[in-house]
Amino acid sequence: MSTPFRDGLFVTLQYVLPHHFISRMVYAMTRWRSPLVEPAIRAFVKHFQVDMDEAIEASPAAYASFNAFFTRALKPELRPLAAGDEVVACPVDGTISQLGRIQDGRIFQAKGHEFSLVELLGGDLSRADAFRNGQFVTIYLSPKDYHRIHMPLAGSLTQMVHVPGRLFSVNPVTVERVPRLFARNERVAALFDTDAGAMGLVLVGAMNVAAIETIWSGLVTPPHGHEIGVWDYGEYVRVQLPRGAEMGRFNMGSTVILLLPEMMNFRPDLAAGVVVRMGEALAQSTAWPINNVMSNDDDSVAQT
């Protein structure tokens, strides 16, 4: 049971724990091939109440390693894309932590906490300028969730940025108590051009998140470095992804921050604490004619 004392102790310990050493150990252990893998998966499924009926491979025995289970593919028909190319589809399964307008380059984290868009994207003013007064959605992926990340809109990759940092937990307790959490943790930002304008997907690392990978570059982290890494795309290397396509995955759970341009209308029922599924409608660009209903009844499905 959570109590203020336990929550405070949990957060305080995170300041002194060797974040990257723990994550390297998790990285190794989740890739072990051992007779212990199947019982470990079964225990995890029971404890976190994972719905294995959604997975293409429903049996824990089908997975050679814990990481293979954690990054499991889902049955495509269970995550249909919301109708309309102009509708911003949810990139992941998870729970909305916060959403709203980016106020002059500041993003709301939790009561009493906000952080800088420039800092989130690695300290480059020009990189952040496209989203200065735009919109954001922060989505927390719990251990039971599906951990592949998909494209909210069709887009062309312009830049990928790896920003080294700490690996605080990103659960709600820590988010409420650690200032600038998402701008302190290690993260990978993928920036895209879309028909609706600029779009960013920021994949935030966390305690026990042993790896972040994208489909165009493979494993981005680890290894853990100390310098910001920037990769430019477009002139010589083109990465164009359709709406709903997989763009990356977490090896263990974390948080995705979706950055959108200013001209967006969010679905009116969305708020902090709302559970969302990959593919459902989040918002719609006002650059397109507005639909009366943003729905999930399209016949198209996400790629897994």
C-alpha positions as CSV (number, residue, x, y, z in Angstrom):
1,M,0.0,0.0,0.0
2,S,1.3,3.4,-1.0
3,T,1.8,5.9,1.9
4,P,3.5,9.4,1.8
5,F,6.4,8.0,3.8
6,R,7.0,5.0,1.4
7,D,6.5,7.2,-1.6
8,G,9.0,9.7,-0.3
9,L,11.6,7.0,0.6
10,F,11.1,5.4,-2.9
11,V,11.9,8.8,-4.6
12,T,14.8,9.7,-2.3
13,L,16.5,6.3,-2.9
14,Q,16.4,7.0,-6.6
15,Y,18.7,10.0,-6.2
16,V,21.5,7.7,-4.9
17,L,20.9,4.5,-6.9
18,P,23.3,3.6,-9.7
19,H,20.7,4.0,-12.5
20,H,22.8,2.9,-15.5
21,F,24.4,0.0,-13.7
22,I,21.0,-1.4,-12.7
23,S,19.8,-0.9,-16.2
24,R,22.8,-2.8,-17.7
25,M,22.1,-5.7,-15.3
26,V,18.4,-5.7,-16.4
27,Y,19.5,-5.6,-20.1
28,A,21.6,-8.7,-19.6
29,M,19.0,-10.6,-17.5
30,T,16.1,-9.9,-19.9
31,R,18.1,-11.5,-22.7
32,W,19.0,-14.7,-20.9
33,R,17.8,-17.9,-22.5
34,S,17.1,-20.2,-19.6
35,P,14.5,-22.7,-18.3
36,L,13.7,-20.0,-15.8
37,V,12.4,-17.7,-18.5
38,E,8.9,-19.3,-18.8
39,P,8.1,-19.3,-15.0
40,A,9.4,-15.7,-14.8
41,I,7.0,-14.7,-17.6
42,R,4.1,-16.5,-16.0
43,A,4.8,-14.8,-12.6
44,F,5.0,-11.4,-14.3
45,V,1.8,-12.0,-16.2
46,K,0.0,-13.0,-13.0
47,H,1.3,-10.1,-10.9
48,F,0.7,-7.4,-13.5
49,Q,-2.5,-9.0,-15.0
50,V,-1.1,-8.9,-18.5
51,D,-3.8,-9.9,-21.1
52,M,-2.0,-12.5,-23.1
53,D,-5.1,-13.2,-25.2
54,E,-4.2,-10.0,-27.1
55,A,-0.7,-11.3,-28.1
56,I,-0.1,-13.1,-31.3
57,E,1.8,-15.7,-29.2
58,A,-0.4,-16.2,-26.2
59,S,1.7,-18.8,-24.4
60,P,4.6,-17.8,-22.2
61,A,6.5,-20.9,-23.5
62,A,6.7,-19.3,-26.9
63,Y,9.2,-16.6,-25.8
64,A,12.9,-17.5,-25.8
65,S,13.7,-14.5,-23.5
66,F,11.9,-12.2,-21.2
67,N,12.7,-9.3,-23.5
68,A,11.0,-11.2,-26.4
69,F,7.9,-11.4,-24.2
70,F,8.0,-7.8,-23.2
71,T,8.2,-6.5,-26.8
72,R,5.6,-9.0,-28.0
73,A,3.4,-8.3,-31.0
74,L,-0.3,-8.0,-30.7
75,K,-3.0,-9.3,-32.9
76,P,-3.4,-6.5,-35.5
77,E,-7.2,-6.5,-35.5
78,L,-7.2,-5.5,-31.8
79,R,-5.6,-2.1,-32.5
80,P,-7.5,-0.5,-35.5
81,L,-6.5,2.9,-36.6
82,A,-9.0,5.7,-36.2
83,A,-10.5,6.7,-39.5
84,G,-9.0,9.7,-41.4
85,D,-5.4,10.5,-42.4
86,E,-5.8,13.9,-40.6
87,V,-6.6,12.2,-37.3
88,V,-3.6,11.9,-34.8
89,A,-3.6,8.2,-33.8
90,C,-2.4,7.3,-30.3
91,P,1.2,6.0,-30.6
92,V,1.1,3.5,-27.7
93,D,-1.0,1.7,-25.1
94,G,-0.8,3.5,-21.8
95,T,-2.3,6.2,-19.5
96,I,-2.3,9.9,-20.2
97,S,-0.1,11.6,-17.7
98,Q,-0.7,15.2,-19.0
99,L,-1.7,16.9,-22.2
100,G,-2.3,20.4,-23.4
101,R,-0.6,23.4,-24.9
102,I,3.1,24.1,-24.7
103,Q,3.2,27.5,-23.1
104,D,6.0,29.5,-24.6
105,G,8.3,26.6,-24.6
106,R,7.3,25.1,-21.2
107,I,5.6,21.7,-20.8
108,F,3.5,20.9,-17.7
109,Q,4.7,17.8,-15.9
110,A,2.7,17.6,-12.7
111,K,1.4,20.0,-10.0
112,G,4.2,22.4,-9.2
113,H,6.5,21.0,-11.9
114,E,7.2,21.9,-15.6
115,F,10.2,21.6,-17.8
116,S,11.7,23.3,-20.9
117,L,11.0,22.1,-24.4
118,V,14.5,23.2,-25.4
119,E,16.1,21.1,-22.7
120,L,13.9,18.1,-23.5
121,L,15.1,18.2,-27.1
122,G,18.8,18.5,-26.3
123,G,19.3,22.2,-25.9
124,D,18.9,23.4,-29.5
125,L,16.6,26.4,-29.9
126,S,15.9,25.9,-33.6
127,R,15.0,22.3,-33.0
128,A,12.4,23.3,-30.4
129,D,11.0,26.3,-32.2
130,A,8.5,24.3,-34.3
131,F,6.7,23.3,-31.1
132,R,7.2,26.4,-29.0
133,N,3.4,27.1,-28.7
134,G,2.3,23.7,-29.9
135,Q,0.6,20.8,-28.2
136,F,1.9,17.8,-26.2
137,V,0.6,14.5,-24.8
138,T,2.6,12.6,-22.2
139,I,1.7,8.9,-22.1
140,Y,2.9,6.5,-19.4
141,L,3.4,2.8,-20.3
142,S,3.0,0.5,-17.3
143,P,4.7,-2.9,-17.1
144,K,1.6,-4.7,-18.4
145,D,1.2,-2.5,-21.5
146,Y,2.2,-3.2,-25.1
147,H,5.6,-1.6,-25.6
148,R,5.9,-1.0,-29.3
149,I,5.5,2.6,-30.5
150,H,3.7,3.6,-33.7
151,M,3.3,6.6,-35.9
152,P,0.5,9.0,-35.0
153,L,0.6,10.5,-38.5
154,A,2.4,9.6,-41.7
155,G,5.7,11.4,-41.7
156,S,9.2,11.8,-43.0
157,L,12.0,11.6,-40.4
158,T,14.2,14.7,-40.3
159,Q,16.3,14.2,-37.2
160,M,17.0,11.8,-34.3
161,V,18.5,13.1,-31.1
162,H,19.9,11.0,-28.2
163,V,20.2,12.9,-25.0
164,P,22.1,11.1,-22.1
165,G,20.8,11.5,-18.6
166,R,19.6,9.9,-15.5
167,L,17.1,7.0,-15.3
168,F,14.6,7.9,-12.6
169,S,11.4,5.8,-12.5
170,V,8.6,7.4,-14.6
171,N,5.7,6.1,-12.5
172,P,3.2,8.6,-11.2
173,V,4.7,8.9,-7.7
174,T,8.1,9.9,-9.1
175,V,6.7,12.2,-11.8
176,E,4.9,14.2,-9.0
177,R,8.0,14.6,-6.9
178,V,11.1,14.9,-9.2
179,P,11.5,18.3,-10.8
180,R,12.1,18.3,-14.6
181,L,12.0,14.5,-14.7
182,F,11.5,14.1,-18.4
183,A,14.2,16.6,-19.2
184,R,16.6,14.9,-16.8
185,N,16.2,11.2,-17.9
186,E,17.9,9.7,-20.9
187,R,15.8,10.0,-24.0
188,V,15.6,9.6,-27.7
189,A,13.7,12.2,-29.8
190,A,12.5,11.5,-33.3
191,L,11.4,14.5,-35.3
192,F,9.2,14.3,-38.4
193,D,7.7,16.4,-41.1
194,T,4.0,15.6,-41.7
195,D,1.2,17.1,-43.8
196,A,-0.1,18.7,-40.5
197,G,3.3,20.2,-39.7
198,A,6.2,19.2,-37.4
199,M,5.7,16.2,-35.1
200,G,8.0,14.8,-32.4
201,L,8.1,11.5,-30.5
202,V,10.2,11.6,-27.4
203,L,11.0,8.2,-26.0
204,V,12.0,8.7,-22.4
205,G,14.2,6.1,-20.6
206,A,13.6,5.1,-17.0
207,M,14.8,2.9,-14.2
208,N,15.1,-0.7,-15.6
209,V,14.4,0.5,-19.1
210,A,17.3,-1.5,-20.5
211,A,17.1,-0.3,-24.1
212,I,15.4,2.1,-26.5
213,E,15.4,1.2,-30.2
214,T,14.0,2.6,-33.5
215,I,13.2,0.7,-36.6
216,W,15.6,2.7,-38.8
217,S,18.7,2.6,-36.5
218,G,18.2,-0.4,-34.3
219,L,19.4,-0.1,-30.7
220,V,20.1,3.6,-29.7
221,T,20.7,3.1,-26.0
222,P,22.7,1.3,-24.5
223,P,25.6,2.0,-24.8
224,H,25.2,5.0,-22.5
225,G,27.3,8.0,-23.5
226,H,27.9,11.4,-22.1
227,E,27.5,13.5,-25.3
228,I,24.3,14.4,-27.1
229,G,24.0,12.4,-30.4
230,V,22.3,14.0,-33.4
231,W,21.5,12.2,-36.7
232,D,20.1,14.1,-39.7
233,Y,17.9,12.5,-42.3
234,G,16.3,13.5,-45.5
235,E,19.0,14.5,-48.0
236,Y,20.9,11.2,-48.3
237,V,19.0,8.8,-46.0
238,R,15.2,8.9,-46.3
239,V,12.9,7.4,-43.7
240,Q,9.3,7.7,-44.5
241,L,6.7,5.9,-42.3
242,P,3.0,5.5,-42.9
243,R,0.5,6.3,-40.2
244,G,0.2,3.4,-37.8
245,A,3.6,1.9,-38.7
246,E,5.9,0.8,-35.9
247,M,8.7,3.3,-35.3
248,G,10.4,2.0,-32.2
249,R,10.0,0.1,-28.9
250,F,11.0,0.1,-25.3
251,N,12.8,-2.9,-23.8
252,M,11.0,-2.6,-20.5
253,G,8.5,0.2,-19.9
254,S,8.6,4.0,-19.9
255,T,7.0,7.2,-21.2
256,V,6.4,8.7,-24.7
257,I,5.9,12.5,-25.1
258,L,4.1,13.3,-28.4
259,L,4.8,16.9,-29.6
260,L,2.4,18.4,-32.1
261,P,2.1,21.8,-33.9
262,E,-0.2,24.5,-32.6
263,M,-3.2,23.9,-34.9
264,M,-4.6,20.8,-33.2
265,N,-7.9,19.9,-31.5
266,F,-7.7,17.3,-28.9
267,R,-10.5,14.8,-28.4
268,P,-12.7,16.5,-25.7
269,D,-12.8,13.5,-23.3
270,L,-9.0,13.2,-23.0
271,A,-7.5,14.2,-19.6
272,A,-4.8,13.1,-17.2
273,G,-5.5,9.5,-16.0
274,V,-7.4,8.4,-19.1
275,V,-6.3,5.0,-20.4
276,V,-5.6,5.0,-24.2
277,R,-4.9,2.3,-26.8
278,M,-2.6,2.4,-29.7
279,G,-4.5,3.5,-32.9
280,E,-7.4,5.4,-31.2
281,A,-8.0,9.1,-32.0
282,L,-6.2,11.7,-29.9
283,A,-6.5,14.9,-31.9
284,Q,-7.1,16.3,-35.3
285,S,-5.3,19.0,-37.3
286,T,-7.3,22.1,-37.9
287,A,-5.4,22.4,-41.2
288,W,-7.9,19.7,-42.4
289,P,-11.7,19.8,-42.4
290,I,-12.9,18.9,-38.9
291,N,-14.8,15.6,-38.5
292,N,-17.7,15.6,-36.1
293,V,-16.5,12.4,-34.6
294,M,-13.0,11.0,-34.2
295,S,-13.6,7.3,-34.0
296,N,-11.8,3.9,-34.0
297,D,-14.1,2.2,-36.5
298,D,-11.8,2.3,-39.5
299,D,-11.0,-1.0,-41.2
300,S,-7.2,-0.2,-41.4
301,V,-5.0,-1.7,-38.8
302,A,-1.6,-1.0,-37.2
303,Q,1.5,-2.7,-38.5
304,T,3.1,-4.9,-35.9
